[in-house]
Amino acid sequence: MPHKYYHGKTGIVWNVTPRGLGVIVNKKVGTRILRKRICVRFEHVKKSRCQEQYKKKQADYQAYLKLKKAGKVEPKQSLTRSAKVVKAKKVEVLARRQADYEALIPF
């Protein structure tokens, strides 16, 4: 069983034996990153899923390009609103006097 530091780490398989795998894993030691080669059994390894979203996005884009070439693409709806100028009907302007501000001075 691998040391607890390596649990959940992503690595690259470099060696296959009848009962286990050799995996290259990055380990931070001080300010450096070392490439460690560890041997683990098959039970402690699972395939990484980090590329699933990327591959799905690529497949969707290829399907979109085929539809676009065939002329069957619907335009996307805009999520933003158009710009407008807001005008106030009646605005009451309040007059300020110096006496209003004298109360704020802490002398």
Biotite code that builds the C-alpha atoms (Angstrom):
import biotite.structure as struc

atoms = struc.array([
    struc.Atom([0.000, 0.000, 0.000], chain_id="A", res_id=1, res_name="MET", atom_name="CA", element="C"),
    struc.Atom([1.416, 3.449, -0.896], chain_id="A", res_id=2, res_name="PRO", atom_name="CA", element="C"),
    struc.Atom([2.281, 5.978, 1.775], chain_id="A", res_id=3, res_name="HIS", atom_name="CA", element="C"),
    struc.Atom([-0.527, 8.344, 2.827], chain_id="A", res_id=4, res_name="LYS", atom_name="CA", element="C"),
    struc.Atom([1.168, 11.246, 1.008], chain_id="A", res_id=5, res_name="TYR", atom_name="CA", element="C"),
    struc.Atom([0.460, 9.634, -2.367], chain_id="A", res_id=6, res_name="TYR", atom_name="CA", element="C"),
    struc.Atom([-3.269, 8.993, -1.794], chain_id="A", res_id=7, res_name="HIS", atom_name="CA", element="C"),
    struc.Atom([-5.299, 10.879, -4.384], chain_id="A", res_id=8, res_name="GLY", atom_name="CA", element="C"),
    struc.Atom([-2.271, 11.963, -6.420], chain_id="A", res_id=9, res_name="LYS", atom_name="CA", element="C"),
    struc.Atom([-2.249, 11.744, -10.208], chain_id="A", res_id=10, res_name="THR", atom_name="CA", element="C"),
    struc.Atom([0.665, 9.986, -11.839], chain_id="A", res_id=11, res_name="GLY", atom_name="CA", element="C"),
    struc.Atom([1.972, 8.364, -15.021], chain_id="A", res_id=12, res_name="ILE", atom_name="CA", element="C"),
    struc.Atom([2.390, 4.612, -15.340], chain_id="A", res_id=13, res_name="VAL", atom_name="CA", element="C"),
    struc.Atom([5.971, 3.723, -16.316], chain_id="A", res_id=14, res_name="TRP", atom_name="CA", element="C"),
    struc.Atom([6.161, 0.013, -15.479], chain_id="A", res_id=15, res_name="ASN", atom_name="CA", element="C"),
    struc.Atom([3.723, -2.910, -15.414], chain_id="A", res_id=16, res_name="VAL", atom_name="CA", element="C"),
    struc.Atom([4.419, -6.107, -13.474], chain_id="A", res_id=17, res_name="THR", atom_name="CA", element="C"),
    struc.Atom([2.221, -9.187, -12.896], chain_id="A", res_id=18, res_name="PRO", atom_name="CA", element="C"),
    struc.Atom([0.921, -7.837, -9.573], chain_id="A", res_id=19, res_name="ARG", atom_name="CA", element="C"),
    struc.Atom([1.381, -4.072, -9.669], chain_id="A", res_id=20, res_name="GLY", atom_name="CA", element="C"),
    struc.Atom([2.320, -0.869, -11.429], chain_id="A", res_id=21, res_name="LEU", atom_name="CA", element="C"),
    struc.Atom([5.223, 1.534, -11.354], chain_id="A", res_id=22, res_name="GLY", atom_name="CA", element="C"),
    struc.Atom([3.901, 5.103, -11.196], chain_id="A", res_id=23, res_name="VAL", atom_name="CA", element="C"),
    struc.Atom([5.729, 8.424, -11.532], chain_id="A", res_id=24, res_name="ILE", atom_name="CA", element="C"),
    struc.Atom([4.299, 10.952, -9.047], chain_id="A", res_id=25, res_name="VAL", atom_name="CA", element="C"),
    struc.Atom([5.330, 14.545, -8.316], chain_id="A", res_id=26, res_name="ASN", atom_name="CA", element="C"),
    struc.Atom([6.235, 15.216, -4.672], chain_id="A", res_id=27, res_name="LYS", atom_name="CA", element="C"),
    struc.Atom([6.941, 18.652, -3.227], chain_id="A", res_id=28, res_name="LYS", atom_name="CA", element="C"),
    struc.Atom([10.034, 18.644, -0.999], chain_id="A", res_id=29, res_name="VAL", atom_name="CA", element="C"),
    struc.Atom([10.850, 22.059, 0.378], chain_id="A", res_id=30, res_name="GLY", atom_name="CA", element="C"),
    struc.Atom([10.923, 24.387, -2.614], chain_id="A", res_id=31, res_name="THR", atom_name="CA", element="C"),
    struc.Atom([11.494, 21.638, -5.187], chain_id="A", res_id=32, res_name="ARG", atom_name="CA", element="C"),
    struc.Atom([9.209, 19.206, -6.962], chain_id="A", res_id=33, res_name="ILE", atom_name="CA", element="C"),
    struc.Atom([10.714, 15.737, -7.286], chain_id="A", res_id=34, res_name="LEU", atom_name="CA", element="C"),
    struc.Atom([9.503, 13.029, -9.657], chain_id="A", res_id=35, res_name="ARG", atom_name="CA", element="C"),
    struc.Atom([9.190, 9.930, -7.489], chain_id="A", res_id=36, res_name="LYS", atom_name="CA", element="C"),
    struc.Atom([8.859, 6.420, -8.911], chain_id="A", res_id=37, res_name="ARG", atom_name="CA", element="C"),
    struc.Atom([6.690, 4.314, -6.640], chain_id="A", res_id=38, res_name="ILE", atom_name="CA", element="C"),
    struc.Atom([5.436, 0.746, -7.005], chain_id="A", res_id=39, res_name="CYS", atom_name="CA", element="C"),
    struc.Atom([1.807, 0.096, -6.084], chain_id="A", res_id=40, res_name="VAL", atom_name="CA", element="C"),
    struc.Atom([-0.573, -2.820, -6.483], chain_id="A", res_id=41, res_name="ARG", atom_name="CA", element="C"),
    struc.Atom([-3.487, -2.716, -8.907], chain_id="A", res_id=42, res_name="PHE", atom_name="CA", element="C"),
    struc.Atom([-6.041, -2.451, -6.087], chain_id="A", res_id=43, res_name="GLU", atom_name="CA", element="C"),
    struc.Atom([-4.684, 0.967, -5.087], chain_id="A", res_id=44, res_name="HIS", atom_name="CA", element="C"),
    struc.Atom([-4.856, 2.541, -8.550], chain_id="A", res_id=45, res_name="VAL", atom_name="CA", element="C"),
    struc.Atom([-7.800, 3.924, -10.498], chain_id="A", res_id=46, res_name="LYS", atom_name="CA", element="C"),
    struc.Atom([-7.962, 5.658, -13.855], chain_id="A", res_id=47, res_name="LYS", atom_name="CA", element="C"),
    struc.Atom([-7.900, 9.454, -13.763], chain_id="A", res_id=48, res_name="SER", atom_name="CA", element="C"),
    struc.Atom([-11.074, 11.253, -14.834], chain_id="A", res_id=49, res_name="ARG", atom_name="CA", element="C"),
    struc.Atom([-9.477, 14.661, -15.411], chain_id="A", res_id=50, res_name="CYS", atom_name="CA", element="C"),
    struc.Atom([-9.821, 14.487, -19.221], chain_id="A", res_id=51, res_name="GLN", atom_name="CA", element="C"),
    struc.Atom([-13.544, 13.613, -19.347], chain_id="A", res_id=52, res_name="GLU", atom_name="CA", element="C"),
    struc.Atom([-14.852, 17.189, -19.389], chain_id="A", res_id=53, res_name="GLN", atom_name="CA", element="C"),
    struc.Atom([-12.280, 18.236, -21.998], chain_id="A", res_id=54, res_name="TYR", atom_name="CA", element="C"),
    struc.Atom([-13.088, 15.335, -24.323], chain_id="A", res_id=55, res_name="LYS", atom_name="CA", element="C"),
    struc.Atom([-16.836, 15.950, -23.978], chain_id="A", res_id=56, res_name="LYS", atom_name="CA", element="C"),
    struc.Atom([-16.311, 19.617, -24.830], chain_id="A", res_id=57, res_name="LYS", atom_name="CA", element="C"),
    struc.Atom([-14.293, 18.657, -27.926], chain_id="A", res_id=58, res_name="GLN", atom_name="CA", element="C"),
    struc.Atom([-16.992, 16.200, -29.106], chain_id="A", res_id=59, res_name="ALA", atom_name="CA", element="C"),
    struc.Atom([-19.717, 18.824, -28.615], chain_id="A", res_id=60, res_name="ASP", atom_name="CA", element="C"),
    struc.Atom([-17.703, 21.369, -30.595], chain_id="A", res_id=61, res_name="TYR", atom_name="CA", element="C"),
    struc.Atom([-17.153, 18.919, -33.478], chain_id="A", res_id=62, res_name="GLN", atom_name="CA", element="C"),
    struc.Atom([-20.912, 18.216, -33.560], chain_id="A", res_id=63, res_name="ALA", atom_name="CA", element="C"),
    struc.Atom([-21.548, 21.976, -33.572], chain_id="A", res_id=64, res_name="TYR", atom_name="CA", element="C"),
    struc.Atom([-19.184, 22.452, -36.523], chain_id="A", res_id=65, res_name="LEU", atom_name="CA", element="C"),
    struc.Atom([-21.024, 19.740, -38.506], chain_id="A", res_id=66, res_name="LYS", atom_name="CA", element="C"),
    struc.Atom([-24.370, 21.430, -37.824], chain_id="A", res_id=67, res_name="LEU", atom_name="CA", element="C"),
    struc.Atom([-22.902, 24.807, -38.737], chain_id="A", res_id=68, res_name="LYS", atom_name="CA", element="C"),
    struc.Atom([-21.589, 23.459, -42.029], chain_id="A", res_id=69, res_name="LYS", atom_name="CA", element="C"),
    struc.Atom([-25.029, 21.986, -42.792], chain_id="A", res_id=70, res_name="ALA", atom_name="CA", element="C"),
    struc.Atom([-26.670, 25.340, -41.920], chain_id="A", res_id=71, res_name="GLY", atom_name="CA", element="C"),
    struc.Atom([-28.800, 24.004, -39.066], chain_id="A", res_id=72, res_name="LYS", atom_name="CA", element="C"),
    struc.Atom([-27.330, 26.032, -36.210], chain_id="A", res_id=73, res_name="VAL", atom_name="CA", element="C"),
    struc.Atom([-29.766, 28.116, -34.174], chain_id="A", res_id=74, res_name="GLU", atom_name="CA", element="C"),
    struc.Atom([-28.468, 31.448, -32.870], chain_id="A", res_id=75, res_name="PRO", atom_name="CA", element="C"),
    struc.Atom([-27.877, 31.566, -29.139], chain_id="A", res_id=76, res_name="LYS", atom_name="CA", element="C"),
    struc.Atom([-30.016, 33.901, -27.068], chain_id="A", res_id=77, res_name="GLN", atom_name="CA", element="C"),
    struc.Atom([-28.240, 36.830, -25.500], chain_id="A", res_id=78, res_name="SER", atom_name="CA", element="C"),
    struc.Atom([-27.950, 36.678, -21.716], chain_id="A", res_id=79, res_name="LEU", atom_name="CA", element="C"),
    struc.Atom([-27.343, 40.422, -21.373], chain_id="A", res_id=80, res_name="THR", atom_name="CA", element="C"),
    struc.Atom([-29.877, 43.203, -21.718], chain_id="A", res_id=81, res_name="ARG", atom_name="CA", element="C"),
    struc.Atom([-29.520, 46.054, -24.157], chain_id="A", res_id=82, res_name="SER", atom_name="CA", element="C"),
    struc.Atom([-28.298, 49.390, -22.819], chain_id="A", res_id=83, res_name="ALA", atom_name="CA", element="C"),
    struc.Atom([-30.849, 52.049, -21.890], chain_id="A", res_id=84, res_name="LYS", atom_name="CA", element="C"),
    struc.Atom([-30.789, 55.581, -20.550], chain_id="A", res_id=85, res_name="VAL", atom_name="CA", element="C"),
    struc.Atom([-32.850, 56.082, -17.420], chain_id="A", res_id=86, res_name="VAL", atom_name="CA", element="C"),
    struc.Atom([-34.492, 59.481, -17.164], chain_id="A", res_id=87, res_name="LYS", atom_name="CA", element="C"),
    struc.Atom([-36.073, 60.733, -13.970], chain_id="A", res_id=88, res_name="ALA", atom_name="CA", element="C"),
    struc.Atom([-39.452, 62.472, -14.334], chain_id="A", res_id=89, res_name="LYS", atom_name="CA", element="C"),
    struc.Atom([-39.212, 64.847, -11.362], chain_id="A", res_id=90, res_name="LYS", atom_name="CA", element="C"),
    struc.Atom([-36.062, 65.513, -9.400], chain_id="A", res_id=91, res_name="VAL", atom_name="CA", element="C"),
    struc.Atom([-36.125, 67.628, -6.254], chain_id="A", res_id=92, res_name="GLU", atom_name="CA", element="C"),
    struc.Atom([-32.783, 69.275, -5.564], chain_id="A", res_id=93, res_name="VAL", atom_name="CA", element="C"),
    struc.Atom([-32.024, 69.806, -1.897], chain_id="A", res_id=94, res_name="LEU", atom_name="CA", element="C"),
    struc.Atom([-30.132, 72.947, -1.018], chain_id="A", res_id=95, res_name="ALA", atom_name="CA", element="C"),
    struc.Atom([-27.275, 72.527, 1.422], chain_id="A", res_id=96, res_name="ARG", atom_name="CA", element="C"),
    struc.Atom([-26.161, 75.229, 3.816], chain_id="A", res_id=97, res_name="ARG", atom_name="CA", element="C"),
    struc.Atom([-22.884, 75.620, 5.625], chain_id="A", res_id=98, res_name="GLN", atom_name="CA", element="C"),
    struc.Atom([-24.723, 75.211, 8.923], chain_id="A", res_id=99, res_name="ALA", atom_name="CA", element="C"),
    struc.Atom([-25.549, 71.618, 7.946], chain_id="A", res_id=100, res_name="ASP", atom_name="CA", element="C"),
    struc.Atom([-21.828, 70.766, 7.848], chain_id="A", res_id=101, res_name="TYR", atom_name="CA", element="C"),
    struc.Atom([-20.756, 72.682, 10.981], chain_id="A", res_id=102, res_name="GLU", atom_name="CA", element="C"),
    struc.Atom([-22.319, 70.040, 13.183], chain_id="A", res_id=103, res_name="ALA", atom_name="CA", element="C"),
    struc.Atom([-19.951, 67.443, 11.697], chain_id="A", res_id=104, res_name="LEU", atom_name="CA", element="C"),
    struc.Atom([-16.745, 69.308, 12.575], chain_id="A", res_id=105, res_name="ILE", atom_name="CA", element="C"),
    struc.Atom([-15.378, 67.932, 15.888], chain_id="A", res_id=106, res_name="PRO", atom_name="CA", element="C"),
    struc.Atom([-13.771, 71.163, 17.269], chain_id="A", res_id=107, res_name="PHE", atom_name="CA", element="C"),
])
